[in-house]
Amino acid sequence: MDRSGDDRARAAPLTLVQAAALTPDAVLAALGGAPEGLSDAEAARRLAEHGRNALRVHDVRAWTIFLRQLDNPILLLLVAAALTSLLVGQSTDALLVLAIMTLSVVLGFVNEYRSARTVAALRAQVRHTAIALRGGRSERVAVTDLVPGDVVRLAVGDVVPADMRLLAADGLELDEAVLTGESLPVVKTAAALAPDTGRGPLELPSCAFMGTVVRAGSGRALVVGTGPDTALGGIAASLGEHAGETGFQRGLRQFSGLLIRVTAALTISIFAINGLLGRPLLESALFALAIAVGLAPQLLPAIVTISLARGAALLAQHEVVVKRLIAIEDLGNVATLFTDKTGTLTEGSVRFAGALDGAGSDAPDVLGLGLLCGDVVVEGGKAVGGNQLDLALWEAGGGAARPPDGVRVAAAPFDYERQRMSVVADVGGERLLIVKGAPEAVLERCASVDPAARAALDAQFAAGARVVAVGTRAAPGMAAVSADDERDLTLAGFLSFADPPKADARAALQRLAKLDVEVKLVTGDNGRVAETVCAALGIPVHGTLTGAELEALDDAALRAAVERTTIFARVTPEQKARVIRAGRAGGETVGFLGDGVNDAVALHAADVGISVEGASDVAKDAADIVLTTKSLALLAEGIVQGRRIFANTIKYVLMATSSNFGNMFSAAGASLFLSFLPMLPTQILLNNFLYDVGELTIPTDNVDEEMLERPARWDIDLIQRFMRLFGPISSAFDFVTFGVMLWVFHAGPALFRSGWFVESLATQALVVFVIRTRRVPFWRSRPSRPLLATTLAVVAIGAALPYSPAAHLLGFTPLPWDFFLILAAMIAVYLVLVELGKAWFFRAAAQPPRTREHRRARRIARRAARWHAWHPLPRR
């Protein structure tokens, strides 16, 4: 009977603890599996039965997004106030407030829902695979398609794709920190666990858990649990779901704190003043609450989300997939980019260049030794797994995974700490220990090294070649091998690999330099090779630091060294992370581009982790952004897009805070001398709603080139100073409007409110064309067509409302035609004044900050100048 056939009986459920107590053969039988794997038909049947192997499906749920719109304290207060108005008989006001707030909720929901769908579609593009046995064949299978009973191969760098019972383990060590928090790897074995040992569900040496990482060795394992039925599924919704606060999120939080302080102070003051003036408490409360809403840029989250989603969609067109939306902003703010060398600065298509003996002469037999001491998974004459260097050797050997005269007996797999692997093999009737790895790591284990060999190695490094050293020694009777056996070697020779610089790398580096992004190399390769590549690409090298030198530095010394070092060579995974953390300690936003399992820790440590589609699963899991092609040109485009999004977000913040603050300050001031409220609460809400709708197209706006030249970041002090300057300018024109309405048109409450509503909406909407750029608007910087159209449409709607059928309901009355002539003149003067103020403000902002000592020195200098003016020195 074919145990992997479609007619197999349905396997009974099996827990991981039960599987750990069974022998490999028994657990295969219990799950209805077979050593050769499941058939395709059976795998499809089980997939339909158990569902996809995913902890969380990143689908978009409309109801959760809708509920998120209601999670707004101001909104809830307004609803409560509207209901109170309804109870006391002011039904019209209550219904208007509810209608405006409903429109705001619907608008926010529609935009966020569309953005969420965009992000979900992008996340679906990032795929993880595993090598599984299906019908006796090794093939790459999407991790989400794995089912209980699948047999999977595990190798260094793999993320364990499910909860699994090991069938075979060869020096296998797993990093289980994601589950246990322990940093040390755990040694695994295929032996059955003795019953009644009292071990916990995460203390099973014969099992591998979903989300853990293979740090050393290799193995073969049987899938027992998938998706939510795994240990990880019971602990977290997904790996890395709770990311730390980014620089952009920190800026948003600080900005929100500023608004809360200003809003609270102004709202409480207005309510108290109106109460002291004897106005109805409910009316005063509604007015104060409306002022609070008017001050708050309600659609800031929507503006940010729309900007990010639009940026993510544009980046996807440039082959950049964004996994975590907020990372786009931080990508734009990257000041230092740490990157590996292979595939980024070089072609990445490593090819075997030659085998040399210790004297630098051709030595074909060294290639055979390298093939024996390698790991390539071959199926049907095709390589389906293995690292780049071993795959290049396999191709150079004519597709032979092993030389015909060599038989492997045992192996100690490669790991990134010792940078070597070794095998025991019978070669030509002799049993040898063969060690292959980084030249420095192999040479230190050799009994002696001829100076000619070091000279040959230096020549290869100077030529920019990647080099692997091979050492051997006789091992009669040896049937197992460990790292301790890698000693007293004789150097057999070197394996040289070519990886030339990318043709487009120089142009990409030049663009990054223009963007004021400093590029530093963090590589496991030799420093001489990295220096050669940098010289070929025109990267100025200010210093090279090796892993051994880095290990001797404390954190403070490393921070200083990072600032003056360009290349970090022969570094371990933890050393890479230390370098990244040291770079961040300087206060700059740091990005890291990596694709290997040895890059995962550094990807987590960076502000922005960047990987590629062909990277190891653990690297893609750790990354915020995934490039479909490993290219600095793509990354430069992503940085530009991030800066464009940040610039448009700041435009909205500056406009909303300055104009809203000015208008609400005007409302507070007017309420002191008017016998009626200067604007009804519903009118304030409608004004704010229309203004925000007009600004929803800011994410489409054009951005001046100078705004993209260097990293930007939140500057709360600049926002406060901007608000203090332009808020009063806006408020001054509001008071001019008050004077016009009272003394020119002798307006009553309805006419006064109508005139100020139209003026307020027009000035705060049209000022976008001035504030959106530091250049002269329209002449040297043009807005996008959507922004132009929506802004003018909002102004037109505001001007038409007093004449609409809903005017009486909203508390408006038609305005005299000559009001619009005066309004046009006021708007023109207002925009010119704002343009002059903007030029002065940003010119002053470009100057160095004036400290107390600086101001004191200027005062002393002015006094000295005045003294010399009145007491000139005598002439000689």
SETOR-379374 format. One record per residue (C-alpha): residue number from 1; y, z, x. Coordinates in steps of 0.2 Angstrom, whole numbers, plus 5000, padded with zeros to 4 digits. Each point is the difference from the previous one (the first is absolute). Layout:
# SETOR-379374
resi_v_w_u
NUM_Y_Z_X
...
END
This chain:
# SETOR-379374
resi_v_w_u
1_5000_5000_5000
2_5017_4995_5006
3_5009_5017_5000
4_5017_4991_5002
5_4997_4988_4985
6_5008_5000_4983
7_4985_5008_4991
8_5002_5016_5010
9_4999_5015_4989
10_5016_5009_4998
11_5002_5014_5013
12_5003_5017_4995
13_5016_5009_5005
14_5000_5008_5017
15_5012_5013_5007
16_5005_4999_5018
17_4992_5018_5003
18_4984_4993_4993
19_5001_4985_5011
20_5003_5010_5015
21_4983_5009_4998
22_4990_4984_4999
23_4994_4989_5014
24_5008_4983_5002
25_4985_4992_4991
26_4999_5012_4986
27_5019_4998_4996
28_4998_4981_5000
29_4986_5002_4988
30_5010_5012_4989
31_5015_4989_4998
32_4989_4984_4998
33_5006_4993_5016
34_4992_4991_5015
35_5002_4998_5018
36_5006_4982_4998
37_5012_5005_4987
38_5003_4995_4982
39_4999_4983_4993
40_5016_4992_4994
41_4995_5001_4981
42_4995_5018_5002
43_5016_5005_5008
44_5010_4991_4986
45_4990_5010_4987
46_5003_5016_5009
47_5019_4996_5001
48_5001_4997_4981
49_4991_5017_4998
50_5009_5011_5012
51_5017_4991_5001
52_5011_4996_5015
53_4999_5011_5015
54_5018_5005_5000
55_5008_5018_4998
56_5014_4993_4990
57_5004_4984_4992
58_5018_4996_5003
59_5003_4993_4983
60_5016_5001_4991
61_5000_5012_4985
62_5015_4996_4988
63_5000_5017_4992
64_5001_5010_5016
65_5015_4990_5005
66_5008_5002_4983
67_4997_5019_5001
68_5008_5000_5018
69_5016_4993_4992
70_5001_5016_4989
71_4999_5012_5015
72_5019_5001_5001
73_5009_5017_4997
74_5016_4991_4995
75_4991_4989_4987
76_4991_5015_4992
77_5017_5009_4999
78_5008_4985_4991
79_4985_4999_4988
80_5002_5018_4996
81_5019_4998_4998
82_4997_4985_4988
83_4988_5009_4990
84_5012_5015_4998
85_5014_4988_4995
86_4988_4993_4987
87_4997_5017_4993
88_5018_5004_4998
89_5004_4984_4991
90_5007_4989_5014
91_4986_4987_4997
92_5009_4985_5006
93_5004_5007_5017
94_4982_5007_5002
95_4992_4983_4996
96_5012_4991_5012
97_4995_5012_5014
98_4982_4998_4996
99_5001_4981_4999
100_5009_4999_5017
101_4988_5011_5008
102_4985_4990_4993
103_5007_4984_5007
104_5001_5009_5017
105_4982_5006_4999
106_4994_4983_4995
107_5010_4991_5014
108_4993_5012_5013
109_4983_4998_4993
110_5000_4981_5000
111_5007_4999_5018
112_4988_5013_5007
113_4985_4993_4991
114_5003_4982_5007
115_5003_5008_5018
116_4984_5010_4998
117_4990_4984_4996
118_5007_4992_5015
119_4995_5014_5012
120_4982_5001_4992
121_4998_4981_5003
122_5005_5002_5018
123_4988_5015_5003
124_4986_4990_4993
125_5003_4987_5015
126_4994_5013_5013
127_4981_5000_5000
128_4988_5010_5010
129_4982_4994_5005
130_4984_5008_5006
131_4985_4992_5008
132_4986_5002_4987
133_4982_4994_5000
134_4997_4989_4984
135_4983_4991_4998
136_4996_5003_5019
137_5017_4992_5006
138_5014_5009_5008
139_5016_4995_4991
140_5018_5006_4998
141_5002_5008_4982
142_5016_5006_4992
143_4999_5019_5001
144_5004_5001_4981
145_4984_4990_4997
146_4988_5012_5008
147_4987_5009_4989
148_4988_5014_5002
149_4985_4993_5009
150_5010_4989_5012
151_4995_5001_5018
152_5016_4999_5011
153_5003_4999_5019
154_5013_5012_5008
155_5009_4997_5016
156_5015_5008_5010
157_5016_4998_4990
158_4992_4998_4983
159_5005_5011_4985
160_4984_5006_4991
161_5001_4990_4984
162_4990_5012_4989
163_4990_5016_5000
164_4985_4995_5010
165_4983_5007_5006
166_4997_4994_5019
167_4985_4990_5003
168_5003_4998_5019
169_5013_5007_5011
170_5003_4996_5018
171_5013_5012_5008
172_5009_5000_4984
173_5015_5011_4998
174_5011_5001_4985
175_5018_5007_4998
176_5000_5010_4984
177_5017_5006_5001
178_5005_4992_4983
179_4988_5012_4992
180_4998_5015_5011
181_5017_5000_5010
182_4989_5002_5016
183_5006_4989_5014
184_4984_5000_5010
185_4988_4986_4996
186_4983_5005_4992
187_4984_4994_5008
188_4988_4992_4987
189_4981_4997_4999
190_4988_4991_4989
191_4988_5015_5000
192_4996_5008_4983
193_5009_5017_4996
194_4988_5015_4999
195_5000_5007_4982
196_5009_5016_4996
197_5011_5000_5015
198_5015_5006_4990
199_5011_4986_5006
200_5016_4995_4989
201_5002_4982_4993
202_5010_4995_5015
203_4989_5007_5013
204_4986_4987_5000
205_4997_4993_5017
206_4989_4986_4993
207_5014_4994_4988
208_5016_4990_5002
209_5014_5003_4988
210_5012_4987_4993
211_5017_4999_5009
212_4994_5007_5016
213_5001_4990_5016
214_4987_4995_5013
215_5007_5006_5016
216_4985_4996_5011
217_4983_4992_4999
218_4992_4990_4986
219_4988_5002_4986
220_4992_4993_4984
221_5002_5009_4984
222_4995_5000_4982
223_5014_5001_4986
224_4996_5015_4989
225_5017_5003_4991
226_5015_4988_4996
227_5017_5002_4994
228_5004_5016_4990
229_4982_5006_5003
230_5004_5003_5019
231_5006_5016_5008
232_5017_4992_5003
233_5001_4995_4982
234_4999_5018_4995
235_5014_5005_5012
236_5013_4987_4999
237_5005_4985_4990
238_5001_4989_5015
239_5001_5001_5019
240_5018_5003_5006
241_5007_5000_4982
242_5012_5015_5004
243_5011_4992_5014
244_5014_5010_5008
245_5018_4998_4995
246_5008_4985_5009
247_5017_4998_5006
248_5006_4990_4985
249_4992_5013_4988
250_5009_5014_5010
251_5017_4991_4998
252_4997_4998_4981
253_4996_5018_4999
254_5016_5005_5009
255_5010_4988_4990
256_4993_5007_4983
257_5005_5018_5006
258_5018_4994_5003
259_5001_4993_4982
260_4992_5015_4993
261_5013_5011_5008
262_5015_4989_4995
263_4993_4997_4982
264_4997_5019_4997
265_5017_5005_5006
266_5009_4987_4990
267_4990_5002_4984
268_5002_5019_4999
269_5019_4998_5003
270_5002_4988_4987
271_4990_5010_4987
272_5010_5016_5004
273_5017_4991_4999
274_4996_4992_4984
275_4993_5016_4993
276_5016_5009_5005
277_5011_4986_4992
278_4991_5005_4983
279_4990_4984_4998
280_4983_5001_4990
281_4987_5006_5012
282_4987_4987_4995
283_5012_4986_5003
284_5005_5008_5017
285_4982_5002_5005
286_4996_4982_4995
287_5016_4994_5010
288_4995_5010_5015
289_4982_4994_4999
290_5006_4982_4999
291_5011_5003_5015
292_4985_5006_5010
293_4990_4984_4995
294_5015_4989_5004
295_5001_5008_5017
296_4981_4997_5004
297_4995_4983_5005
298_4986_5000_4987
299_4992_4984_5005
300_5000_5004_5019
301_4981_5002_4999
302_4998_4983_4991
303_5012_4992_5012
304_4990_5006_5015
305_4983_4996_4992
306_5006_4982_4995
307_5007_4998_5018
308_4983_5006_5008
309_4989_4990_4988
310_5010_4984_5002
311_5000_5003_5019
312_4981_5002_5000
313_4998_4984_4990
314_5011_4991_5012
315_4991_5007_5015
316_4983_4995_4992
317_5006_4982_5001
318_5003_5003_5019
319_4982_5007_5001
320_5005_5018_5001
321_4991_5011_4988
322_5008_5017_4995
323_4988_5014_4996
324_5013_5014_4998
325_5016_4993_4992
326_5012_5013_5007
327_4995_4994_5017
328_5010_4984_4999
329_5016_5011_5002
330_4994_5009_5015
331_4994_4983_5007
332_5018_4994_4999
333_5006_5015_5010
334_4987_4999_5014
335_5010_5002_5017
336_4985_5001_5011
337_4984_4990_4998
338_4984_5005_5009
339_4987_4987_5000
340_4983_4996_5009
341_4999_4984_5010
342_4985_4991_4995
343_5003_4988_4985
344_5018_5005_4999
345_5008_4994_5016
346_4984_4990_5005
347_4990_4988_4990
348_4987_5013_4996
349_4986_4987_5001
350_4992_5007_5015
351_4989_4988_5010
352_4988_5003_5014
353_5008_4993_5017
354_4987_5004_5013
355_4988_5013_5008
356_5004_5006_5017
357_4991_5010_5013
358_5008_5014_5010
359_5007_4988_5012
360_5008_4989_4987
361_4988_4986_5001
362_4991_4992_4985
363_4985_5010_4994
364_4991_4994_4984
365_4988_5014_5001
366_5014_5012_4995
367_5002_4991_4984
368_4981_5004_4996
369_5003_5018_5004
370_5015_5000_4989
371_4990_4993_4985
372_4987_5013_5002
373_5013_5014_5000
374_5009_4994_4984
375_4998_5001_4981
376_5001_4984_4989
377_4992_4999_4983
378_4993_4983_4998
379_4993_4992_4984
380_4994_4983_4998
381_5007_4994_5016
382_5017_5007_4996
383_5009_5016_5006
384_5005_5011_4985
385_5005_5015_5010
386_5006_5006_5017
387_5015_5003_5010
388_5011_4986_5007
389_4994_5001_5018
390_4981_5001_4995
391_5003_4985_4988
392_5008_4990_5014
393_4985_5004_5012
394_4988_4995_4986
395_5009_4983_4998
396_5000_4998_5019
397_4981_5003_5001
398_4997_4986_4987
399_4998_5011_4985
400_4986_5011_5008
401_5002_5018_4996
402_4989_5005_5015
403_4996_4990_5016
404_4981_4994_4999
405_4995_5011_5015
406_5007_5016_4994
407_4994_5013_4987
408_5010_5015_4995
409_4991_5017_4999
410_5014_5012_4996
411_5019_5001_4998
412_5015_5011_5000
413_5013_4992_4990
414_5018_4997_5005
415_5014_5012_4995
416_5018_5000_5003
417_5001_5016_5010
418_4989_4996_5014
419_5003_4981_4998
420_4983_4995_5005
421_4983_4996_4992
422_4983_5000_5009
423_4982_4994_4997
424_4983_5002_5008
425_4992_4983_5001
426_4985_4991_5009
427_5007_4986_5010
428_4988_4989_5010
429_4987_5013_5001
430_5012_5014_5005
431_5007_5014_4989
432_5019_5001_5002
433_5014_5010_4993
434_5014_4989_4996
435_5018_5006_4997
436_5014_4989_4993
437_5018_5005_4997
438_5018_5001_5006
439_5000_4997_5018
440_5008_5017_5004
441_4987_5009_4990
442_4986_4991_5008
443_5006_5000_5018
444_5002_5019_4999
445_4982_5001_4997
446_4995_4989_5014
447_4993_5008_5016
448_5012_4989_5011
449_5011_4986_4997
450_5004_4986_5013
451_5019_4997_5003
452_4996_4982_4997
453_4995_5004_4982
454_5016_5009_4997
455_5010_4985_5006
456_4990_4989_4989
457_5004_5011_4985
458_5018_5000_5004
459_5001_4981_5001
460_4992_4999_4983
461_5013_5013_4993
462_5014_4991_5008
463_4994_4984_4992
464_5001_5009_4983
465_4982_5000_4997
466_4990_5013_4990
467_4987_5007_5011
468_4984_5009_4996
469_4990_5008_5015
470_4981_5001_5000
471_4990_5012_5011
472_4981_5003_5002
473_4988_5012_5008
474_4981_5001_5000
475_4993_5010_4986
476_4981_5001_5002
477_4991_5009_4985
478_5017_5003_4991
479_4997_4998_4981
480_5016_5008_4993
481_5018_5000_5007
482_5016_5010_4997
483_5017_5001_5008
484_4995_5012_5013
485_4988_4986_5007
486_5015_4989_5004
487_5001_5004_5019
488_4996_4994_5017
489_5002_4982_4995
490_5001_4984_5010
491_5013_4988_4995
492_4992_4984_4993
493_5016_4991_4997
494_5014_4996_4988
495_5001_4990_4983
496_5016_4992_4998
497_5008_4995_4983
498_5015_4989_4997
499_5012_5004_4986
500_5016_4990_5003
501_5017_5005_4993
502_5004_4993_4983
503_5011_4985_4999
504_5011_5007_4987
505_5001_5018_5007
506_5016_4997_5011
507_5010_4994_4985
508_4994_5014_4989
509_5004_5013_5014
510_5018_4992_5002
511_5002_5002_4981
512_4995_5018_5000
513_5012_5003_5015
514_5014_4992_4989
515_4995_5012_4986
516_5002_5014_5012
517_4982_5005_5000
518_4993_5006_5017
519_4982_4995_5003
520_4988_5011_5010
521_4982_4997_5004
522_4986_5012_4997
523_4984_4993_5007
524_4982_5005_5005
525_5001_4986_5013
526_5006_5001_5018
527_5018_5003_5004
528_5001_4985_5012
529_4993_4988_4987
530_5013_5006_4987
531_5014_4998_5013
532_4995_4982_5003
533_5000_4996_4982
534_5017_5008_4998
535_5007_4990_5014
536_4993_4984_4993
537_5009_5004_4983
538_5016_5006_5007
539_4998_5019_4995
540_5010_5011_5012
541_4989_5013_5007
542_5009_5017_5003
543_4984_5009_5005
544_4981_5001_4998
545_4991_5017_4996
546_4981_5001_5001
547_4989_5011_4989
548_4996_5011_5015
549_5019_5003_5004
550_5004_5003_4982
551_4987_5013_4998
552_5009_5010_5014
553_5016_5001_4989
554_5005_5013_4988
555_5008_4994_4983
556_5018_5002_5007
557_4996_4990_5015
558_4992_4987_4990
559_5014_4998_4989
560_5012_4997_5015
561_4987_4988_5007
562_4998_4990_4984
563_5019_4996_5000
564_4998_4992_5017
565_4983_4992_5000
566_4995_4983_4993
567_4981_5000_5003
568_4987_5013_4996
569_4984_4994_5008
570_4982_5007_4999
571_5004_5012_4987
572_4987_5009_4988
573_5002_5000_4981
574_5008_5018_5001
575_5012_4995_5014
576_5006_4985_4989
577_5004_5012_4986
578_5009_5012_5012
579_5011_4985_5006
580_5004_4996_4982
581_5004_5018_4996
582_5011_5001_5016
583_5009_4984_4994
584_5004_5008_4983
585_5006_5016_5007
586_5016_4991_5006
587_5005_4997_4982
588_4997_4982_4999
589_4988_4991_4988
590_4985_4994_5009
591_4987_4987_4995
592_4983_4997_5008
593_4990_4984_4999
594_4981_5002_5003
595_4983_4994_4994
596_4987_5010_5008
597_4991_5017_4996
598_5009_5007_5015
599_5016_4996_4991
600_4997_5010_4984
601_5008_5016_5006
602_5015_4991_5007
603_5002_4991_4983
604_5000_5016_4991
605_5013_5007_5012
606_5013_4986_4999
607_5013_4999_4987
608_4993_4983_4995
609_4982_4996_5004
610_4997_4981_5002
611_4983_4992_5001
612_4992_4983_4997
613_4987_4993_4988
614_4987_4998_5013
615_5002_5017_5006
616_4987_5014_5000
617_4999_5008_4983
618_5006_5017_5006
619_5016_4991_5007
620_5003_4992_4983
621_4998_5016_4991
622_5012_5009_5011
623_5013_4986_4999
624_5015_4999_4988
625_5002_4981_5003
626_4987_4987_5003
627_5003_4983_5008
628_4989_4986_4996
629_5003_4993_5017
630_5003_5010_5015
631_5018_4994_5005
632_5016_5008_5005
633_5009_4986_4992
634_4993_5006_4983
635_5005_5017_5005
636_5018_4995_5004
637_5001_4992_4983
638_4994_5016_4992
639_5013_5010_5009
640_5014_4988_4994
641_4993_5002_4982
642_5000_5019_5001
643_5018_5000_5006
644_5005_4988_4986
645_4993_5012_4987
646_5008_5015_5008
647_5017_4992_5001
648_4999_4995_4981
649_4994_5018_4996
650_5015_5007_5009
651_5012_4988_4991
652_4995_5007_4983
653_5001_5018_5007
654_5018_4997_5006
655_5006_4992_4985
656_4991_5011_4987
657_5006_5016_5009
658_5018_4995_5003
659_5004_4991_4983
660_4990_5013_4990
661_5008_5015_5008
662_5018_4992_4998
663_4997_4996_4981
664_4992_5017_4996
665_5014_5009_5010
666_5012_4990_4989
667_4991_5005_4984
668_5001_5019_5006
669_5018_4998_5004
670_5005_4991_4984
671_4991_5013_4989
672_5013_5013_5007
673_5016_4992_4993
674_4993_4990_4985
675_4998_5007_4983
676_4983_4991_4998
677_4986_4995_5011
678_5005_4985_5011
679_4983_4992_4997
680_4986_5005_4988
681_4983_5005_5008
682_4992_4985_4992
683_5013_4989_5008
684_4998_5008_5017
685_4981_4997_4999
686_5002_4982_4994
687_5012_4997_5014
688_4988_5006_5013
689_4986_4991_4993
690_5009_4983_5000
691_5006_5003_5017
692_4982_5004_5007
693_4993_4985_4991
694_5012_4989_5009
695_4995_5007_5016
696_4981_4997_4998
697_5003_4984_5009
698_5006_5008_5016
699_4983_4998_5008
700_5002_4981_4999
701_5017_5001_5009
702_5004_4991_5016
703_5002_5011_5016
704_5012_4996_5014
705_4992_4997_5017
706_5008_5014_5009
707_4992_5012_4988
708_4983_4994_5006
709_5004_5001_5019
710_4995_5019_5002
711_4990_5013_4992
712_5009_5010_4986
713_4997_5017_4993
714_5006_5011_4987
715_5017_5008_5004
716_5004_5013_4987
717_5017_5004_5009
718_5005_4982_4998
719_4996_4999_4982
720_5010_5016_4997
721_5015_4993_5009
722_4998_4984_4990
723_5000_5009_4984
724_5015_5011_5004
725_5010_4984_5005
726_4996_4988_4986
727_4997_5012_4986
728_5018_5005_5000
729_5005_4981_5001
730_4990_4997_4984
731_5006_5015_4992
732_5019_4995_5003
733_4998_4984_4991
734_4991_5009_4986
735_5016_5011_4998
736_5011_4984_5001
737_4989_4994_4985
738_5003_5017_4991
739_5019_4998_5002
740_4999_4982_4994
741_4990_5005_4985
742_5012_5015_4995
743_5017_4993_5005
744_4999_4982_4998
745_4988_4998_4985
746_5002_5018_4993
747_4982_5001_4997
748_4990_5012_4989
749_4983_5006_5005
750_4990_4984_4995
751_5012_4988_5009
752_5001_5011_5015
753_4982_5001_5002
754_4997_4982_4997
755_5013_4995_5014
756_4993_5012_5012
757_4982_4995_4997
758_5004_4982_5003
759_5011_5004_5016
760_4987_5012_5007
761_4985_4988_4998
762_5010_4986_5007
763_5006_5008_5015
764_4984_5009_5005
765_4990_4984_4997
766_5011_4988_5009
767_5003_5011_5015
768_4982_4996_5005
769_5006_4983_5007
770_5012_5010_5012
771_4988_5014_5005
772_4984_4989_5002
773_5007_4993_5017
774_5010_5006_5014
775_5007_4982_5001
776_5014_4992_4989
777_4991_4998_4984
778_4996_4982_4994
779_5009_4992_5014
780_4988_5006_5014
781_4987_5008_4990
782_4993_4994_4983
783_4990_5010_4988
784_4983_4994_4993
785_5001_4990_4984
786_4990_5013_4990
787_5012_5014_5005
788_5015_4989_4996
789_4994_4995_4983
790_4994_5017_4994
791_5016_5009_5006
792_5012_4988_4991
793_4988_5001_4985
794_5002_5019_4999
795_5019_4999_5002
796_5000_4987_4985
797_4989_5011_4989
798_5011_5015_5004
799_5016_4990_4995
800_4991_4993_4984
801_4994_5017_4993
802_5016_5005_4992
803_5000_4984_4990
804_4981_5001_4996
805_4992_5005_4983
806_4994_5016_5009
807_5018_5005_5005
808_5003_5013_4986
809_4983_5007_5003
810_5003_5002_5019
811_5018_5007_4997
812_5009_4985_5006
813_5015_4990_4992
814_5006_4983_5005
815_5013_4999_5014
816_5016_4990_5000
817_4999_4984_5010
818_5014_5005_5012
819_4989_5015_5006
820_4989_4987_5009
821_5015_4993_5009
822_5004_5017_5007
823_4982_5003_5003
824_4998_4985_5011
825_5015_5004_5010
826_4993_5018_5003
827_4983_4994_5005
828_5008_4988_5012
829_5010_5014_5008
830_4985_5011_5000
831_4988_4988_5009
832_5014_4996_5013
833_5003_5019_5003
834_4981_5003_5001
835_4998_4986_5013
836_5014_5007_5011
837_4992_5017_4998
838_4983_4993_5005
839_5007_4992_5015
840_5008_5016_5006
841_4985_5011_4996
842_4987_4989_5009
843_5011_4998_5015
844_5002_5019_5001
845_4981_5002_4997
846_4997_4989_5015
847_5010_5012_5012
848_4991_5015_5008
849_5000_5016_4990
850_5014_5011_5003
851_4994_5017_5005
852_5010_5016_5001
853_5003_4998_5019
854_5005_4982_4997
855_5013_5004_4988
856_5007_5014_5011
857_5001_4989_5015
858_5010_4987_4989
859_5012_5014_4994
860_5003_5005_5018
861_5002_4982_5005
862_5013_4997_4986
863_5010_5016_5005
864_5000_4994_5019
865_5006_4983_4994
866_5015_5008_4990
867_5004_5012_5015
868_5001_4985_5012
869_5011_4990_4988
870_5013_5014_5000
871_4998_5005_5018
872_4998_4984_5010
873_4994_5003_5018
874_5014_4997_5013
875_4999_4984_5009
876_4997_4999_5019
END
